[in-house]
Amino acid sequence: MDEPARITPYRDGPYIVRGNFVITDQQGNEIDARRRTIALCRCGRSQMRPFCDGTHRLIGFRAPGEPEQPD
C-alpha cells in the first residue's frame, strides 16, 4: 500500500515531502523527483527550484516549523 504524501515545513528550511506524490509545472507537465522523499525550496533562492539546494542557510532565511497565526 502506498503511503499518502506528507509535507513537513522545517524551521528555517525547506518543505520535506514524503510518500506517494506527483510534482507538476504550471502546464501540468510532470517534474521527475527521482525519489520518494524530497526537499522543496521555501526561501525562493534555490538554483534548482522547485527543489531545495541549501541556499536558505546562506541567506539567513527564517520561517517557523509550525503553522503561522495571522496577525
PyMOL CGO cylinders between C-alpha atoms (Angstrom):
from pymol import cmd
from pymol.cgo import CYLINDER

trace = [
    CYLINDER, 0.00, 0.00, 0.00, 1.35, 3.43, -0.96, 0.3, 1, 1, 1, 1, 1, 1,
    CYLINDER, 1.35, 3.43, -0.96, 1.85, 5.90, 1.83, 0.3, 1, 1, 1, 1, 1, 1,
    CYLINDER, 1.85, 5.90, 1.83, -0.03, 9.17, 1.18, 0.3, 1, 1, 1, 1, 1, 1,
    CYLINDER, -0.03, 9.17, 1.18, 2.05, 12.31, 0.73, 0.3, 1, 1, 1, 1, 1, 1,
    CYLINDER, 2.05, 12.31, 0.73, 3.14, 14.06, 3.91, 0.3, 1, 1, 1, 1, 1, 1,
    CYLINDER, 3.14, 14.06, 3.91, 4.54, 17.61, 3.77, 0.3, 1, 1, 1, 1, 1, 1,
    CYLINDER, 4.54, 17.61, 3.77, 6.53, 18.92, 6.73, 0.3, 1, 1, 1, 1, 1, 1,
    CYLINDER, 6.53, 18.92, 6.73, 7.77, 22.53, 6.93, 0.3, 1, 1, 1, 1, 1, 1,
    CYLINDER, 7.77, 22.53, 6.93, 11.21, 22.54, 8.57, 0.3, 1, 1, 1, 1, 1, 1,
    CYLINDER, 11.21, 22.54, 8.57, 12.06, 25.53, 10.74, 0.3, 1, 1, 1, 1, 1, 1,
    CYLINDER, 12.06, 25.53, 10.74, 14.23, 27.96, 8.74, 0.3, 1, 1, 1, 1, 1, 1,
    CYLINDER, 14.23, 27.96, 8.74, 14.37, 25.43, 5.91, 0.3, 1, 1, 1, 1, 1, 1,
    CYLINDER, 14.37, 25.43, 5.91, 12.53, 23.62, 3.14, 0.3, 1, 1, 1, 1, 1, 1,
    CYLINDER, 12.53, 23.62, 3.14, 9.29, 21.71, 2.91, 0.3, 1, 1, 1, 1, 1, 1,
    CYLINDER, 9.29, 21.71, 2.91, 10.08, 17.99, 3.18, 0.3, 1, 1, 1, 1, 1, 1,
    CYLINDER, 10.08, 17.99, 3.18, 7.71, 15.85, 1.10, 0.3, 1, 1, 1, 1, 1, 1,
    CYLINDER, 7.71, 15.85, 1.10, 7.48, 12.11, 1.77, 0.3, 1, 1, 1, 1, 1, 1,
    CYLINDER, 7.48, 12.11, 1.77, 5.26, 9.40, 0.38, 0.3, 1, 1, 1, 1, 1, 1,
    CYLINDER, 5.26, 9.40, 0.38, 3.29, 8.99, -2.82, 0.3, 1, 1, 1, 1, 1, 1,
    CYLINDER, 3.29, 8.99, -2.82, 3.27, 12.33, -4.69, 0.3, 1, 1, 1, 1, 1, 1,
    CYLINDER, 3.27, 12.33, -4.69, 3.50, 13.85, -8.16, 0.3, 1, 1, 1, 1, 1, 1,
    CYLINDER, 3.50, 13.85, -8.16, 5.03, 17.26, -8.88, 0.3, 1, 1, 1, 1, 1, 1,
    CYLINDER, 5.03, 17.26, -8.88, 3.93, 19.18, -11.97, 0.3, 1, 1, 1, 1, 1, 1,
    CYLINDER, 3.93, 19.18, -11.97, 4.74, 22.53, -13.53, 0.3, 1, 1, 1, 1, 1, 1,
    CYLINDER, 4.74, 22.53, -13.53, 2.08, 25.16, -14.31, 0.3, 1, 1, 1, 1, 1, 1,
    CYLINDER, 2.08, 25.16, -14.31, 1.20, 23.43, -17.57, 0.3, 1, 1, 1, 1, 1, 1,
    CYLINDER, 1.20, 23.43, -17.57, 0.66, 20.08, -15.83, 0.3, 1, 1, 1, 1, 1, 1,
    CYLINDER, 0.66, 20.08, -15.83, 3.90, 18.50, -17.06, 0.3, 1, 1, 1, 1, 1, 1,
    CYLINDER, 3.90, 18.50, -17.06, 5.35, 16.10, -14.52, 0.3, 1, 1, 1, 1, 1, 1,
    CYLINDER, 5.35, 16.10, -14.52, 8.65, 17.05, -12.89, 0.3, 1, 1, 1, 1, 1, 1,
    CYLINDER, 8.65, 17.05, -12.89, 10.75, 13.96, -12.20, 0.3, 1, 1, 1, 1, 1, 1,
    CYLINDER, 10.75, 13.96, -12.20, 11.59, 13.97, -8.48, 0.3, 1, 1, 1, 1, 1, 1,
    CYLINDER, 11.59, 13.97, -8.48, 13.51, 10.65, -8.73, 0.3, 1, 1, 1, 1, 1, 1,
    CYLINDER, 13.51, 10.65, -8.73, 12.84, 9.72, -5.09, 0.3, 1, 1, 1, 1, 1, 1,
    CYLINDER, 12.84, 9.72, -5.09, 10.09, 9.28, -2.52, 0.3, 1, 1, 1, 1, 1, 1,
    CYLINDER, 10.09, 9.28, -2.52, 11.43, 11.97, -0.16, 0.3, 1, 1, 1, 1, 1, 1,
    CYLINDER, 11.43, 11.97, -0.16, 12.32, 15.42, -1.46, 0.3, 1, 1, 1, 1, 1, 1,
    CYLINDER, 12.32, 15.42, -1.46, 13.01, 18.92, -0.13, 0.3, 1, 1, 1, 1, 1, 1,
    CYLINDER, 13.01, 18.92, -0.13, 11.11, 21.78, -1.79, 0.3, 1, 1, 1, 1, 1, 1,
    CYLINDER, 11.11, 21.78, -1.79, 12.53, 25.31, -1.68, 0.3, 1, 1, 1, 1, 1, 1,
    CYLINDER, 12.53, 25.31, -1.68, 10.74, 27.66, 0.66, 0.3, 1, 1, 1, 1, 1, 1,
    CYLINDER, 10.74, 27.66, 0.66, 13.11, 30.65, 0.56, 0.3, 1, 1, 1, 1, 1, 1,
    CYLINDER, 13.11, 30.65, 0.56, 12.78, 31.23, -3.20, 0.3, 1, 1, 1, 1, 1, 1,
    CYLINDER, 12.78, 31.23, -3.20, 16.53, 31.47, -3.82, 0.3, 1, 1, 1, 1, 1, 1,
    CYLINDER, 16.53, 31.47, -3.82, 17.45, 27.88, -4.76, 0.3, 1, 1, 1, 1, 1, 1,
    CYLINDER, 17.45, 27.88, -4.76, 19.25, 27.46, -8.10, 0.3, 1, 1, 1, 1, 1, 1,
    CYLINDER, 19.25, 27.46, -8.10, 17.36, 24.18, -8.67, 0.3, 1, 1, 1, 1, 1, 1,
    CYLINDER, 17.36, 24.18, -8.67, 13.78, 25.22, -7.89, 0.3, 1, 1, 1, 1, 1, 1,
    CYLINDER, 13.78, 25.22, -7.89, 11.38, 23.78, -7.04, 0.3, 1, 1, 1, 1, 1, 1,
    CYLINDER, 11.38, 23.78, -7.04, 13.93, 21.69, -5.11, 0.3, 1, 1, 1, 1, 1, 1,
    CYLINDER, 13.93, 21.69, -5.11, 16.00, 22.97, -2.19, 0.3, 1, 1, 1, 1, 1, 1,
    CYLINDER, 16.00, 22.97, -2.19, 19.76, 23.37, -2.67, 0.3, 1, 1, 1, 1, 1, 1,
    CYLINDER, 19.76, 23.37, -2.67, 20.57, 24.64, 0.84, 0.3, 1, 1, 1, 1, 1, 1,
    CYLINDER, 20.57, 24.64, 0.84, 20.70, 28.35, -0.10, 0.3, 1, 1, 1, 1, 1, 1,
    CYLINDER, 20.70, 28.35, -0.10, 18.34, 29.15, 2.81, 0.3, 1, 1, 1, 1, 1, 1,
    CYLINDER, 18.34, 29.15, 2.81, 21.29, 28.65, 5.18, 0.3, 1, 1, 1, 1, 1, 1,
    CYLINDER, 21.29, 28.65, 5.18, 23.50, 31.12, 3.27, 0.3, 1, 1, 1, 1, 1, 1,
    CYLINDER, 23.50, 31.12, 3.27, 20.90, 33.90, 3.15, 0.3, 1, 1, 1, 1, 1, 1,
    CYLINDER, 20.90, 33.90, 3.15, 19.62, 33.55, 6.72, 0.3, 1, 1, 1, 1, 1, 1,
    CYLINDER, 19.62, 33.55, 6.72, 16.10, 32.52, 5.72, 0.3, 1, 1, 1, 1, 1, 1,
    CYLINDER, 16.10, 32.52, 5.72, 13.74, 32.35, 8.70, 0.3, 1, 1, 1, 1, 1, 1,
    CYLINDER, 13.74, 32.35, 8.70, 10.38, 30.58, 8.89, 0.3, 1, 1, 1, 1, 1, 1,
    CYLINDER, 10.38, 30.58, 8.89, 8.64, 28.55, 11.58, 0.3, 1, 1, 1, 1, 1, 1,
    CYLINDER, 8.64, 28.55, 11.58, 8.25, 24.78, 11.50, 0.3, 1, 1, 1, 1, 1, 1,
    CYLINDER, 8.25, 24.78, 11.50, 4.60, 25.04, 12.52, 0.3, 1, 1, 1, 1, 1, 1,
    CYLINDER, 4.60, 25.04, 12.52, 1.58, 26.91, 11.16, 0.3, 1, 1, 1, 1, 1, 1,
    CYLINDER, 1.58, 26.91, 11.16, 1.83, 30.69, 11.37, 0.3, 1, 1, 1, 1, 1, 1,
    CYLINDER, 1.83, 30.69, 11.37, -1.01, 32.60, 13.00, 0.3, 1, 1, 1, 1, 1, 1,
    CYLINDER, -1.01, 32.60, 13.00, -2.44, 35.55, 11.04, 0.3, 1, 1, 1, 1, 1, 1,
    CYLINDER, -2.44, 35.55, 11.04, -1.98, 38.97, 12.64, 0.3, 1, 1, 1, 1, 1, 1,
]
cmd.load_cgo(trace, "trace")
